[in-house]
């Protein structure tokens, strides 16, 4: 299994649309594509032999400490976490990060019970 840089294709756009529809996250597909195009985010394909099993969008965050944010993962990456996460570890190291983080629905926590949760996000919608 390996992680390779990818380019935006119609398959990537469809994958982002699936994630957006499933999660209801606030980002838009054009916004994500713009971040990738401008170099603010990286797009990777997780490959198993010659088959792509997932897309990964990541951001390098520097807030006094460098860490990598796994912004979007689409495909079989989550289900194959114990195989995929060492690849993400290596990617984080390659950008100088000391850790990586992801935010997701509760399903992430159930599927990745060996990841340590570090925060709960609360929100108030303005009246």
BATISE-139794 format. One line per field, with one value per atom (N, C-alpha, C): x, y, z; residue in one letter; atom name. Coordinates in pm, 1 decimal. Example, Ala and Ser with C-alpha at 12.3 -4.5 7.8 and 13.67 -1.06 7.14 Angstrom:
east: 1319.0:1230.0:1320.0:1285.0:1367.0:1290.0
north: -569.0:-450.0:-330.0:-225.0:-106.0:3.0
up: 780.0:780.0:780.0:708.0:714.0:787.0
type: A:A:A:S:S:S
atom: N:CA:C:N:CA:C
//
This chain:
east: 85.2:0.0:90.3:47.9:128.6:39.4:96.7:29.6:101.3:27.3:89.7:19.3:95.3:31.4:-65.2:-174.8:-277.1:-311.9:-379.1:-429.8:-582.5:-642.4:-788.5:-839.0:-929.8:-995.3:-1145.2:-1225.1:-1369.6:-1398.0:-1316.0:-1335.4:-1315.6:-1217.2:-1192.7:-1312.8:-1361.2:-1476.1:-1597.5:-1622.5:-1734.4:-1714.3:-1590.9:-1561.8:-1588.5:-1545.3:-1570.4:-1719.7:-1791.4:-1936.9:-2002.8:-1954.0:-2009.6:-1985.4:-1863.5:-1832.1:-1918.5:-1929.6:-2010.3:-2155.2:-2212.1:-2351.0:-2367.7:-2270.7:-2280.4:-2263.4:-2170.7:-2136.6:-2209.7:-2247.5:-2308.3:-2209.5:-2078.6:-1977.7:-1998.5:-1942.1:-1968.5:-1883.7:-1774.8:-1694.2:-1773.0:-1729.3:-1788.6:-1682.0:-1724.9:-1629.7:-1541.8:-1598.9:-1511.2:-1407.6:-1444.0:-1348.9:-1233.7:-1263.8:-1159.5:-1069.7:-1129.7:-1050.5:-960.5:-1009.5:-929.2:-811.4:-835.6:-727.3:-620.0:-661.3:-564.9:-486.7:-559.1:-496.2:-394.5:-426.2:-337.6:-225.3:-227.5:-122.5:-146.1:-265.8:-298.5:-335.0:-368.4:-403.4:-340.5:-316.3:-259.5:-360.2:-355.6:-443.6:-359.1:-398.1:-324.4:-420.4:-367.9:-441.1:-376.2:-457.1:-408.3:-427.1:-315.7:-315.1:-287.1:-355.6:-329.5:-300.1:-177.5:-130.7:-151.4:-226.3:-250.2:-389.3:-461.3:-597.5:-600.8:-674.2:-693.5:-801.5:-772.9:-876.3:-934.9:-866.0:-918.9:-849.8:-919.2:-862.0:-839.1:-736.6:-701.8:-670.1:-731.5:-700.0:-644.8:-525.0:-458.9:-415.1:-396.2:-345.7:-231.7:-130.1:-22.4:-61.9:-66.8:-108.0:12.9:34.4:143.7:84.8:62.7:5.2:98.5:227.2:328.4:387.0:313.4:354.0:299.4:381.2:336.4:263.9:143.2:67.9:-4.3:-47.8:-117.2:-263.1:-349.6:-492.6:-536.6:-592.9:-655.5:-795.8:-814.0:-937.0:-1046.0:-1013.3:-1113.8:-1049.1:-1117.7:-1077.5:-1201.8:-1189.7:-1303.7:-1257.1:-1329.8:-1296.0:-1283.3:-1201.5:-1185.2:-1073.0:-1022.3:-912.7:-946.7:-1063.0:-1102.9:-1117.1:-1180.3:-1201.3:-1070.4:-967.1:-836.9:-734.9:-783.5:-702.7:-568.8:-565.1:-437.7:-332.5:-374.8:-280.8:-248.1:-348.3:-334.8:-265.9:-293.0:-244.0:-92.0:-15.6:129.8:172.6:97.5:125.8:100.5:-8.1:-39.7:65.7:112.1:221.3:342.9:380.5:497.3:477.0:356.2:327.3:340.1:285.6:296.1:442.9:521.6:665.1:732.7:694.5:759.8:735.9:630.8:605.1:647.1:717.2:769.1:670.1:562.7:460.2:499.3:457.4:481.5:362.6:250.3:128.5:32.9:-69.8:-177.4:-310.0:-408.0:-541.0:-645.9:-760.7:-873.7:-999.3:-1095.7:-1224.8:-1328.2:-1418.4:-1517.7:-1640.3:-1728.4:-1850.2:-1816.7:-1914.2:-1891.9:-1839.1:-1872.9:-1825.1:-1673.3:-1605.9:-1459.6:-1413.8:-1476.3:-1436.4:-1457.1:-1566.6:-1592.4:-1494.8:-1469.4:-1380.5:-1233.7:-1200.5:-1060.1:-1042.0:-1091.7:-1089.9:-949.9:-849.3:-713.4:-652.8:-727.9:-685.4:-732.6:-654.5:-689.6:-770.3:-896.1:-970.3:-908.8:-896.3:-833.4:-927.3:-1043.3:-1134.1:-1273.9:-1369.3:-1506.3:-1539.1:-1596.8:-1628.2:-1773.5:-1792.8:-1927.9:-1954.9:-2079.5:-2114.1:-2247.3:-2258.6:-2386.6:-2422.7:-2538.8:-2587.9:-2650.3:-2616.5:-2666.3:-2816.5:-2887.4:-3033.8:-3067.2
north: -115.6:0.0:122.6:226.7:347.9:471.2:585.7:715.4:792.7:841.0:912.4:1045.6:1150.1:1278.1:1256.2:1327.5:1311.6:1446.8:1442.6:1564.0:1556.7:1672.7:1678.5:1624.1:1529.8:1469.1:1467.0:1431.5:1417.3:1317.8:1212.2:1116.7:1183.0:1272.5:1344.5:1432.7:1503.1:1592.4:1511.8:1397.8:1312.2:1263.1:1227.1:1180.9:1291.7:1413.0:1525.7:1551.4:1541.9:1560.6:1454.3:1329.1:1222.8:1253.1:1297.2:1329.2:1445.4:1547.4:1664.8:1623.6:1541.0:1497.7:1411.2:1325.8:1233.9:1304.3:1400.4:1462.1:1592.7:1662.9:1794.1:1898.7:1869.4:1967.2:2099.0:2204.8:2339.8:2379.3:2310.0:2344.0:2315.5:2376.9:2348.4:2283.5:2210.5:2146.6:2250.4:2361.0:2461.7:2517.9:2533.3:2583.3:2484.9:2356.8:2254.8:2253.4:2255.9:2255.0:2377.3:2491.4:2614.0:2600.2:2542.0:2522.1:2428.3:2325.3:2232.7:2305.5:2378.8:2450.3:2553.5:2622.1:2726.7:2671.6:2541.1:2479.9:2488.9:2529.2:2535.5:2397.7:2305.1:2168.3:2074.6:1952.1:1851.9:1742.4:1690.1:1582.2:1458.1:1346.4:1221.6:1108.3:1008.8:884.9:776.8:699.6:583.6:464.7:402.1:296.0:160.5:59.4:-79.0:-151.6:-193.8:-243.5:-131.4:-154.1:-48.8:11.1:-22.0:28.6:136.6:244.0:348.6:302.4:313.8:275.8:397.0:511.4:630.8:755.4:867.6:1000.9:1062.1:1145.2:1210.0:1356.3:1447.6:1590.2:1630.1:1688.9:1725.7:1871.8:1927.2:2063.8:2063.6:2143.7:2164.2:2282.8:2262.0:2366.3:2405.4:2533.1:2582.0:2684.4:2640.7:2726.7:2727.2:2751.7:2743.5:2603.8:2508.5:2369.0:2325.2:2252.6:2206.9:2073.2:2067.6:1943.3:1934.3:1816.9:1797.4:1765.0:1834.6:1810.9:1722.5:1607.0:1523.8:1579.9:1656.5:1731.7:1640.2:1562.0:1478.1:1344.6:1235.9:1103.8:1038.9:989.5:926.9:796.5:691.8:561.2:460.0:361.2:252.5:278.7:400.9:431.2:412.1:457.1:445.8:300.0:221.9:80.4:3.3:53.8:-13.2:68.9:132.7:226.8:174.8:56.9:5.8:-9.8:-23.3:-29.1:110.8:198.4:329.9:430.5:425.9:529.9:541.8:433.5:453.2:537.1:528.0:612.0:759.0:783.4:920.3:969.6:882.9:919.6:966.8:890.8:926.0:1058.2:1082.2:1207.9:1323.5:1307.7:1413.3:1442.6:1338.3:1357.8:1433.4:1402.0:1462.4:1612.6:1663.7:1807.8:1875.0:1799.1:1855.9:1857.6:1782.3:1780.6:1684.0:1718.5:1631.2:1539.0:1565.3:1486.0:1515.4:1433.4:1463.9:1448.3:1520.9:1520.9:1504.1:1457.2:1449.7:1481.1:1534.6:1562.0:1488.0:1421.6:1348.1:1316.7:1245.8:1203.1:1095.4:1055.6:953.4:823.3:795.6:673.6:664.2:778.0:776.9:723.7:770.0:726.7:578.2:525.4:381.5:300.8:347.8:273.1:285.9:393.3:421.7:433.5:336.6:346.9:355.1:330.2:339.0:477.2:569.0:709.1:779.7:873.4:943.6:1068.9:1078.1:1202.6:1313.8:1433.3:1543.7:1660.7:1659.8:1771.7:1733.9:1803.6:1797.3:1937.9:1950.8:2082.6:2114.7:2227.1:2274.7:2398.3:2423.3:2536.4:2594.9:2724.4:2791.9:2867.6:2837.6:2913.1:3040.3:3151.4:3279.9:3293.0:3343.7:3359.8:3472.7
up: 0.0:0.0:0.0:-73.0:-78.8:-95.1:-62.5:-73.0:-182.2:-282.0:-393.1:-415.7:-450.7:-485.6:-602.2:-599.8:-703.8:-763.3:-874.2:-938.9:-940.4:-950.2:-952.7:-1085.9:-1075.6:-1192.2:-1164.2:-1262.4:-1234.7:-1122.1:-1107.7:-997.8:-861.7:-852.2:-726.6:-694.1:-792.5:-771.2:-724.4:-786.4:-744.4:-600.8:-566.7:-430.5:-329.4:-359.8:-269.3:-255.6:-365.7:-359.8:-272.3:-278.5:-193.0:-45.4:-12.9:126.9:174.3:94.1:129.9:155.4:67.5:83.1:207.7:235.4:348.7:482.6:488.4:616.7:643.1:537.6:556.4:604.7:593.4:635.9:563.7:620.7:569.1:449.5:422.6:306.5:179.5:71.4:-59.0:-146.4:-245.0:-335.1:-404.2:-457.4:-518.8:-420.5:-293.5:-194.6:-176.4:-162.6:-146.0:-268.6:-386.6:-509.8:-517.9:-474.8:-472.5:-376.4:-259.5:-162.0:-217.4:-287.6:-349.4:-458.1:-543.9:-655.0:-606.9:-497.8:-445.0:-358.1:-332.0:-251.3:-101.7:-60.1:82.5:137.3:47.3:85.4:-16.5:27.4:-62.6:-90.3:-211.6:-253.8:-278.9:-219.2:-233.0:-263.8:-333.1:-356.2:-271.3:-202.8:-129.0:-222.4:-256.0:-355.4:-290.7:-338.3:-300.5:-431.0:-449.5:-579.5:-679.7:-784.2:-883.3:-871.9:-765.0:-747.0:-640.4:-670.4:-570.7:-475.1:-344.5:-246.9:-176.0:-183.3:-115.8:-166.5:-147.1:-168.1:-31.3:-21.2:104.8:76.6:150.6:142.2:278.2:278.0:403.4:399.1:518.9:533.7:634.4:608.0:705.2:791.5:920.2:1014.0:1099.1:1111.5:1197.1:1291.9:1413.7:1517.5:1637.7:1610.1:1713.3:1719.4:1672.9:1658.6:1523.1:1448.5:1317.0:1332.7:1277.3:1274.3:1141.2:1106.0:979.8:1007.4:938.5:948.5:832.6:864.1:761.6:746.5:641.3:621.0:566.4:463.0:397.9:361.9:392.7:343.8:285.8:162.7:97.0:35.5:63.3:9.0:120.6:99.7:196.0:295.3:301.4:391.8:537.5:577.5:717.4:757.7:673.0:704.3:713.0:646.6:646.9:724.8:830.3:906.6:953.4:1006.2:1060.1:951.4:826.8:715.4:663.4:661.9:600.8:693.2:821.9:911.1:917.9:904.9:898.2:776.9:666.0:549.6:582.8:656.0:696.7:795.3:884.9:976.1:897.4:794.5:713.5:641.0:590.2:522.1:620.3:739.7:841.2:874.2:892.2:919.4:806.2:682.4:565.6:555.8:619.4:616.6:747.4:830.7:955.4:1069.9:1057.5:1162.5:1273.6:1393.5:1508.0:1534.5:1468.6:1487.0:1372.8:1362.3:1268.5:1340.0:1290.5:1350.9:1241.2:1281.3:1190.0:1269.6:1201.4:1262.4:1180.0:1246.0:1169.4:1251.8:1187.0:1253.5:1355.3:1435.1:1537.4:1479.0:1356.4:1292.3:1291.9:1280.5:1286.3:1421.4:1527.5:1661.1:1682.8:1630.3:1644.1:1559.8:1439.0:1349.2:1390.7:1456.5:1490.6:1640.4:1713.1:1858.7:1916.9:1837.4:1887.8:1864.3:1798.7:1790.1:1915.8:1964.1:2087.1:2054.2:2102.1:2080.4:2165.1:2105.4:2178.3:2200.4:2137.6:2156.0:2111.5:2164.5:2118.1:2071.9:1956.5:1903.1:1934.5:1999.6:2029.5:1946.4:1921.8:1838.0:1882.5:1867.3:1891.0:1765.4:1712.0:1597.9:1649.1:1588.9:1636.6:1612.4:1713.1:1696.7:1601.5
type: X:X:X:X:X:X:X:X:X:X:X:X:X:X:X:X:X:X:X:X:X:X:X:X:X:X:X:X:X:X:X:X:X:X:X:X:X:X:X:X:X:X:X:X:X:X:X:X:X:X:X:X:X:X:X:X:X:X:X:X:X:X:X:X:X:X:X:X:X:X:X:X:X:X:X:X:X:X:X:X:X:X:X:X:X:X:X:X:X:X:X:X:X:X:X:X:X:X:X:X:X:X:X:X:X:X:X:X:X:X:X:X:X:X:X:X:X:X:X:X:X:X:X:X:X:X:X:X:X:X:X:X:X:X:X:X:X:X:X:X:X:X:X:X:X:X:X:X:X:X:X:X:X:X:X:X:X:X:X:X:X:X:X:X:X:X:X:X:X:X:X:X:X:X:X:X:X:X:X:X:X:X:X:X:X:X:X:X:X:X:X:X:X:X:X:X:X:X:X:X:X:X:X:X:X:X:X:X:X:X:X:X:X:X:X:X:X:X:X:X:X:X:X:X:X:X:X:X:X:X:X:X:X:X:X:X:X:X:X:X:X:X:X:X:X:X:X:X:X:X:X:X:X:X:X:X:X:X:X:X:X:X:X:X:X:X:X:X:X:X:X:X:X:X:X:X:X:X:X:X:X:X:X:X:X:X:X:X:X:X:X:X:X:X:X:X:X:X:X:X:X:X:X:X:X:X:X:X:X:X:X:X:X:X:X:X:X:X:X:X:X:X:X:X:X:X:X:X:X:X:X:X:X:X:X:X:X:X:X:X:X:X:X:X:X:X:X:X:X:X:X:X:X:X:X:X:X:X:X:X:X:X:X:X:X:X:X:X:X:X:X:X:X:X:X:X:X:X:X:X:X
atom: N:CA:C:N:CA:C:N:CA:C:N:CA:C:N:CA:C:N:CA:C:N:CA:C:N:CA:C:N:CA:C:N:CA:C:N:CA:C:N:CA:C:N:CA:C:N:CA:C:N:CA:C:N:CA:C:N:CA:C:N:CA:C:N:CA:C:N:CA:C:N:CA:C:N:CA:C:N:CA:C:N:CA:C:N:CA:C:N:CA:C:N:CA:C:N:CA:C:N:CA:C:N:CA:C:N:CA:C:N:CA:C:N:CA:C:N:CA:C:N:CA:C:N:CA:C:N:CA:C:N:CA:C:N:CA:C:N:CA:C:N:CA:C:N:CA:C:N:CA:C:N:CA:C:N:CA:C:N:CA:C:N:CA:C:N:CA:C:N:CA:C:N:CA:C:N:CA:C:N:CA:C:N:CA:C:N:CA:C:N:CA:C:N:CA:C:N:CA:C:N:CA:C:N:CA:C:N:CA:C:N:CA:C:N:CA:C:N:CA:C:N:CA:C:N:CA:C:N:CA:C:N:CA:C:N:CA:C:N:CA:C:N:CA:C:N:CA:C:N:CA:C:N:CA:C:N:CA:C:N:CA:C:N:CA:C:N:CA:C:N:CA:C:N:CA:C:N:CA:C:N:CA:C:N:CA:C:N:CA:C:N:CA:C:N:CA:C:N:CA:C:N:CA:C:N:CA:C:N:CA:C:N:CA:C:N:CA:C:N:CA:C:N:CA:C:N:CA:C:N:CA:C:N:CA:C:N:CA:C:N:CA:C:N:CA:C:N:CA:C:N:CA:C:N:CA:C:N:CA:C:N:CA:C:N:CA:C:N:CA:C:N:CA:C:N:CA:C:N:CA:C:N:CA:C:N:CA:C:N:CA:C:N:CA:C:N:CA:C:N:CA:C:N:CA:C:N:CA:C:N:CA:C:N:CA:C:N:CA:C:N:CA:C:N:CA:C:N:CA:C:N:CA:C:N:CA:C:N:CA:C:N:CA:C
//
